[in-house]
């Protein structure tokens, strides 16, 4: 925890007024983050963003009440990091949250505005521009420079893939480099945006796995990089950078990992979050560019719609849906079993639960009563269970007019479920 505190907040110990701190999953490199400060006693909160600069920072609110409470060591605050990303993208996330909450008119919020995000933007202009850059890369219109390991280590890389880091893929690339005696000739050059993060602060946008493998390789000494000048990329929003990475990973004739369904869905969700209109025609257009066939395109459309609904639920509830861990479930079952000695207590996901599975366990234990604790893989599954699926189970059990008794309790992923208390 102390290492993460130093890395993110630049302190080794929290101020006494911060009683709870959640840093989330800390990335390898911290660029910017979205945070939330909550007064535990009153429920008042503030949402803000910060561009990481290796200096101690807590908030930038001008609200006098918050400033007074924050400076009082007897206060009780919770400090949460909600998202790590580029400054542009966390600023967009901040405005989405403030809009969803109507923060300006919310009595429990210290924020004084809802943001000025433009909604319903058309994404095709940005996509056409990223397509042009990819064509220019593939036609060798940019300078190619060889980097040593120390030089490449200094450059931050944006994670455009849905899976942040694949150890197996890195190991595979390392093996292929070693088989060539340390030559990286079969690796695509990494892509570097000149001065993207400021003067002399470049950003890598493609080739994160290749970069890691190159640095890990014992024999490799140099890796090629395509340098895109600042004037060429300065007008492209951060959210569109994923499109460049995905397009460059569409073919499989080089040592790299091809673009996946999750990569495309992540790209589309990022566009939607930034206020762009996402249509089926747009999805089909992008998928065709990435080399997906009709059946895969339909899968991507369905996956995007599902994940989009989940994100909408997260925004509406001002938190990320979190299903219980195996440890949580074990604790819940033990607590419930001690309170219900005449019943068998079991858990199941709402998406895999069947009446047969319940009755089979009851037969094995030779009991006539059961308490089924139902958890859910995501918020949409919880909605489906609460709105219809639980009634389906109750109706089917009652249909047989049996003397068996089966109760259901839903374990919510919103906040802390009553069952977990």
Buried (B, 14 or more C-beta within 10 A) or exposed (E): EEEBBEBBBEBEEBBEBBEEBEBBEBBEEBBBBBBBBBBEEEEBBBBBBBBBEEEEBBBEBEBEEBEEBBEEEEBBBBBBBBBBBBBBBBBBBBBBBBBBBEBEEBEEBBBEEBBEBEEEBEBEEBBEBBBEBBEBBEEEEBEEBEBEBEEBEEBBBBBBBBEEEBEEBBEBBBEBBBEBEBBBEBBBBBBBBBBBBEEEEBBBBBBBBBBBBBBBBEEBEBBBBBBBEEEBBEEBBBBBBBBBBBBBBEBEEEBBBEBBBBBBBBBBBBBBBBBBEBEEEBBBBBBEBBBBEEEBBBBBBEBBBBBBBBBBBBBEBBBBBEBBEEEBBEBBBEBBBEEBEEBBBBBBEBBEBEEEEBBEBBEEEEBBBBBBBBBBBBBBBBBBBBEEBBEEBEEEBEEEEEEEBBEBBBBBBBEEBEBBE
